[in-house]
Amino acid sequence: MTRDGLAAQLRRLGVAAGQVLLVHSALSRIGGSEPATVVGALRDVLGEEGTLVVPTQTAANSDTSREHLNRIAGLTEPEIAAFRAAMPPFDPAATPSVGMGRIAEQVRTTEGAVRSAHPQTSFAALGPMAAKLMDGHAMDCHLGESSPLARLYEADAWILLMGVGYSSCTALHLAEYRLPDPPLRTYRCVVEGGWWEYEDVDLRDTHLPRLGADLDKTDISRKGRIGRAKSRLLPLAPAVDFAVNWLAVK
């Protein structure tokens, strides 16, 4: 897919100039494109007034994440201790994202990108609203009211899922914070100065496919293809509001 061809498909799906757009993607499912080509197409469509946002999470920077537990599986206790001692602290300017895909990494490493400071669930953005959206990501708030997701909600942002399903739709986790008395758990990660422990909402993702299937039955979600990837475009605030109501009765 060429940059112009991808841009045309994005416009047909409903991506428009001036939007704030949160993108989750799988480059391999788009097919035949480099990450710079896809990001270029997204920025062409959003224009100078639009802002592109991606998740740049770093689950490997924790000893309480599935990613970390998978990495130490089979190691002896001394080997685990040595592995943890060698884990580098999160650096917003340099730490690569984990599992977010090549398109997210392309945005993160593009000149002018702004990244939020959370050592586990950071986001990166390009565009005129980047700094405002990324500012103030509290260290003890993964994806709640003190994260970029709350500001994306206020900014009437859109969500684009390219080649990925609702299990990758980070914004829906904001709904978990908006339930009364959500369950909490303890997290640990490596920051400058050593290990840091904090309490936050116990985030789950097993329910997201079922939530998304019901969301698809509404008129909130638009479906199409970007390259060869099945894709969805939906407004973030109505999607989160739907998720709040859905979770409240489950």
SULJODA-V685072 format. One record per residue. N is the residue number from 0. PHI is phi in radians with two decimals (* if undefined). OMEGA is omega in degrees with one decimal (* if undefined). Layout:
n=N phi=PHI omega=OMEGA
n=N phi=PHI omega=OMEGA
//
This chain:
n=0 phi=* omega=176.7
n=1 phi=-1.47 omega=177.1
n=2 phi=-1.03 omega=179.6
n=3 phi=-1.16 omega=178.8
n=4 phi=-1.14 omega=176.6
n=5 phi=-1.10 omega=179.5
n=6 phi=-1.06 omega=179.6
n=7 phi=-1.11 omega=178.2
n=8 phi=-1.15 omega=178.0
n=9 phi=-1.06 omega=179.0
n=10 phi=-1.13 omega=179.2
n=11 phi=-1.10 omega=178.7
n=12 phi=-1.26 omega=178.4
n=13 phi=2.19 omega=174.1
n=14 phi=-1.16 omega=-171.8
n=15 phi=-2.44 omega=178.8
n=16 phi=-1.02 omega=175.8
n=17 phi=1.54 omega=179.4
n=18 phi=-1.22 omega=162.6
n=19 phi=-1.70 omega=-168.8
n=20 phi=-2.22 omega=175.5
n=21 phi=-1.66 omega=-171.4
n=22 phi=-1.96 omega=168.0
n=23 phi=-2.03 omega=-169.9
n=24 phi=-2.69 omega=171.4
n=25 phi=-2.27 omega=-174.8
n=26 phi=-1.03 omega=-176.4
n=27 phi=-1.08 omega=-179.2
n=28 phi=-1.44 omega=174.0
n=29 phi=-1.22 omega=172.8
n=30 phi=1.48 omega=169.0
n=31 phi=1.22 omega=-179.1
n=32 phi=-2.33 omega=172.6
n=33 phi=-1.50 omega=179.9
n=34 phi=-1.00 omega=179.5
n=35 phi=-1.12 omega=178.7
n=36 phi=-1.17 omega=-179.5
n=37 phi=-1.16 omega=178.5
n=38 phi=-1.10 omega=176.9
n=39 phi=-1.06 omega=178.7
n=40 phi=-1.13 omega=178.2
n=41 phi=-1.05 omega=-178.8
n=42 phi=-1.23 omega=176.1
n=43 phi=-1.06 omega=-177.1
n=44 phi=-1.28 omega=-179.6
n=45 phi=-1.20 omega=179.2
n=46 phi=1.28 omega=-176.4
n=47 phi=-1.16 omega=-178.3
n=48 phi=-1.59 omega=-179.1
n=49 phi=-1.58 omega=179.8
n=50 phi=-2.24 omega=-179.1
n=51 phi=-1.79 omega=-177.3
n=52 phi=-2.19 omega=176.1
n=53 phi=-2.39 omega=172.1
n=54 phi=-1.37 omega=177.8
n=55 phi=-2.28 omega=-173.4
n=56 phi=-1.19 omega=-174.9
n=57 phi=-2.37 omega=-175.9
n=58 phi=-1.09 omega=-178.4
n=59 phi=-1.19 omega=-178.9
n=60 phi=-1.50 omega=-176.5
n=61 phi=-2.37 omega=171.9
n=62 phi=-1.84 omega=177.1
n=63 phi=-2.04 omega=-177.1
n=64 phi=-1.69 omega=174.8
n=65 phi=-1.05 omega=-179.9
n=66 phi=-1.00 omega=-179.5
n=67 phi=-1.16 omega=-178.6
n=68 phi=-1.08 omega=176.2
n=69 phi=-1.16 omega=-177.7
n=70 phi=-1.23 omega=-177.2
n=71 phi=-1.70 omega=-179.4
n=72 phi=-1.02 omega=178.2
n=73 phi=1.57 omega=178.9
n=74 phi=-1.43 omega=174.4
n=75 phi=-1.36 omega=179.3
n=76 phi=-1.02 omega=176.8
n=77 phi=-1.09 omega=179.0
n=78 phi=-1.17 omega=177.3
n=79 phi=-1.13 omega=178.9
n=80 phi=-1.06 omega=179.4
n=81 phi=-1.18 omega=178.8
n=82 phi=-1.07 omega=-178.7
n=83 phi=-1.16 omega=179.6
n=84 phi=-1.13 omega=-177.6
n=85 phi=-1.60 omega=-177.9
n=86 phi=-1.19 omega=-178.5
n=87 phi=-1.32 omega=177.6
n=88 phi=-1.23 omega=178.1
n=89 phi=-1.13 omega=176.0
n=90 phi=-2.20 omega=-176.9
n=91 phi=-0.96 omega=-176.9
n=92 phi=-1.43 omega=-170.3
n=93 phi=-2.34 omega=-174.7
n=94 phi=-1.20 omega=178.8
n=95 phi=-1.16 omega=172.4
n=96 phi=-1.30 omega=-178.6
n=97 phi=-2.18 omega=175.1
n=98 phi=1.31 omega=-178.6
n=99 phi=-1.64 omega=175.7
n=100 phi=1.70 omega=-175.0
n=101 phi=-1.27 omega=178.7
n=102 phi=-1.20 omega=176.9
n=103 phi=-1.07 omega=178.4
n=104 phi=-1.16 omega=176.9
n=105 phi=-1.10 omega=177.3
n=106 phi=-1.14 omega=-177.0
n=107 phi=-1.01 omega=-174.6
n=108 phi=-1.66 omega=178.0
n=109 phi=-1.34 omega=178.6
n=110 phi=-0.98 omega=-179.9
n=111 phi=1.66 omega=179.1
n=112 phi=-1.18 omega=177.1
n=113 phi=-2.04 omega=-178.1
n=114 phi=-2.05 omega=175.8
n=115 phi=-1.30 omega=-165.3
n=116 phi=-1.71 omega=-177.2
n=117 phi=-1.22 omega=-175.1
n=118 phi=-1.28 omega=179.4
n=119 phi=-2.09 omega=-169.9
n=120 phi=-2.22 omega=-179.9
n=121 phi=-1.27 omega=172.0
n=122 phi=-2.21 omega=173.6
n=123 phi=-2.29 omega=-175.7
n=124 phi=-2.53 omega=174.4
n=125 phi=-2.23 omega=177.7
n=126 phi=2.34 omega=-172.9
n=127 phi=-1.14 omega=179.5
n=128 phi=-1.73 omega=-173.0
n=129 phi=-0.99 omega=-175.7
n=130 phi=-1.11 omega=-179.5
n=131 phi=-1.13 omega=-177.9
n=132 phi=-1.23 omega=-175.4
n=133 phi=-1.52 omega=-174.6
n=134 phi=-1.27 omega=169.7
n=135 phi=1.33 omega=177.2
n=136 phi=-1.32 omega=-173.0
n=137 phi=-1.12 omega=-176.8
n=138 phi=-1.15 omega=-178.8
n=139 phi=-1.89 omega=179.9
n=140 phi=-2.40 omega=-179.3
n=141 phi=-1.08 omega=-167.8
n=142 phi=-2.46 omega=-175.1
n=143 phi=-1.93 omega=-172.1
n=144 phi=-1.21 omega=177.9
n=145 phi=-1.85 omega=176.8
n=146 phi=-2.15 omega=176.5
n=147 phi=-1.02 omega=-179.0
n=148 phi=-1.07 omega=179.4
n=149 phi=-1.13 omega=178.7
n=150 phi=-1.29 omega=173.4
n=151 phi=-1.12 omega=175.8
n=152 phi=-1.02 omega=-179.0
n=153 phi=-1.15 omega=-177.1
n=154 phi=-1.53 omega=-178.3
n=155 phi=0.96 omega=-179.6
n=156 phi=-1.25 omega=175.0
n=157 phi=-2.03 omega=176.1
n=158 phi=-1.96 omega=174.4
n=159 phi=-2.07 omega=176.0
n=160 phi=-1.87 omega=-178.4
n=161 phi=-1.92 omega=178.4
n=162 phi=1.33 omega=177.4
n=163 phi=-2.28 omega=-180.0
n=164 phi=-1.72 omega=-176.4
n=165 phi=-1.20 omega=176.7
n=166 phi=-1.11 omega=177.1
n=167 phi=-1.71 omega=-173.2
n=168 phi=-1.47 omega=-174.6
n=169 phi=-0.97 omega=-174.5
n=170 phi=-1.03 omega=-178.2
n=171 phi=-1.16 omega=176.5
n=172 phi=-1.17 omega=177.2
n=173 phi=-1.01 omega=179.6
n=174 phi=-1.08 omega=-179.2
n=175 phi=-1.12 omega=178.3
n=176 phi=-1.26 omega=-175.5
n=177 phi=-1.66 omega=172.3
n=178 phi=-1.50 omega=176.7
n=179 phi=-1.18 omega=176.2
n=180 phi=0.85 omega=177.3
n=181 phi=-1.15 omega=179.4
n=182 phi=-1.13 omega=-178.4
n=183 phi=-2.00 omega=173.0
n=184 phi=-2.61 omega=179.6
n=185 phi=-1.70 omega=177.0
n=186 phi=-2.12 omega=174.8
n=187 phi=-2.39 omega=175.3
n=188 phi=-2.66 omega=-177.0
n=189 phi=-1.70 omega=175.9
n=190 phi=-2.19 omega=176.4
n=191 phi=-1.02 omega=-178.0
n=192 phi=1.86 omega=176.0
n=193 phi=2.27 omega=-179.3
n=194 phi=-1.34 omega=-179.5
n=195 phi=-2.24 omega=-177.9
n=196 phi=-2.02 omega=-178.3
n=197 phi=-2.67 omega=179.9
n=198 phi=-1.96 omega=179.0
n=199 phi=-2.67 omega=-179.3
n=200 phi=-1.03 omega=177.8
n=201 phi=-1.37 omega=-173.8
n=202 phi=-1.34 omega=177.9
n=203 phi=-2.20 omega=177.5
n=204 phi=-2.21 omega=-177.4
n=205 phi=-1.16 omega=-178.4
n=206 phi=-1.49 omega=-172.4
n=207 phi=-1.10 omega=176.9
n=208 phi=-1.04 omega=179.0
n=209 phi=-1.19 omega=176.6
n=210 phi=-1.05 omega=-179.3
n=211 phi=-1.11 omega=178.6
n=212 phi=-1.08 omega=177.0
n=213 phi=-1.28 omega=176.9
n=214 phi=-1.10 omega=179.2
n=215 phi=-1.17 omega=178.9
n=216 phi=-1.40 omega=178.0
n=217 phi=-1.65 omega=176.3
n=218 phi=-1.66 omega=-179.4
n=219 phi=-1.28 omega=-172.8
n=220 phi=-1.61 omega=173.2
n=221 phi=-1.91 omega=-176.9
n=222 phi=-2.00 omega=176.8
n=223 phi=-3.04 omega=177.8
n=224 phi=-2.20 omega=170.0
n=225 phi=-2.05 omega=-167.4
n=226 phi=1.08 omega=176.4
n=227 phi=-1.70 omega=-173.5
n=228 phi=-1.50 omega=169.5
n=229 phi=-1.11 omega=-171.5
n=230 phi=-2.37 omega=177.0
n=231 phi=-2.36 omega=173.2
n=232 phi=-2.21 omega=-179.9
n=233 phi=-2.61 omega=176.9
n=234 phi=-1.24 omega=-171.8
n=235 phi=-1.14 omega=-174.5
n=236 phi=-1.09 omega=176.9
n=237 phi=-1.08 omega=178.4
n=238 phi=-1.14 omega=178.7
n=239 phi=-1.16 omega=178.6
n=240 phi=-1.07 omega=176.7
n=241 phi=-1.05 omega=-178.5
n=242 phi=-1.12 omega=177.9
n=243 phi=-1.03 omega=-179.2
n=244 phi=-1.15 omega=-179.4
n=245 phi=-1.11 omega=-179.1
n=246 phi=-1.17 omega=-176.5
n=247 phi=-1.15 omega=-177.4
n=248 phi=-1.88 omega=-179.7
n=249 phi=-1.58 omega=*
//
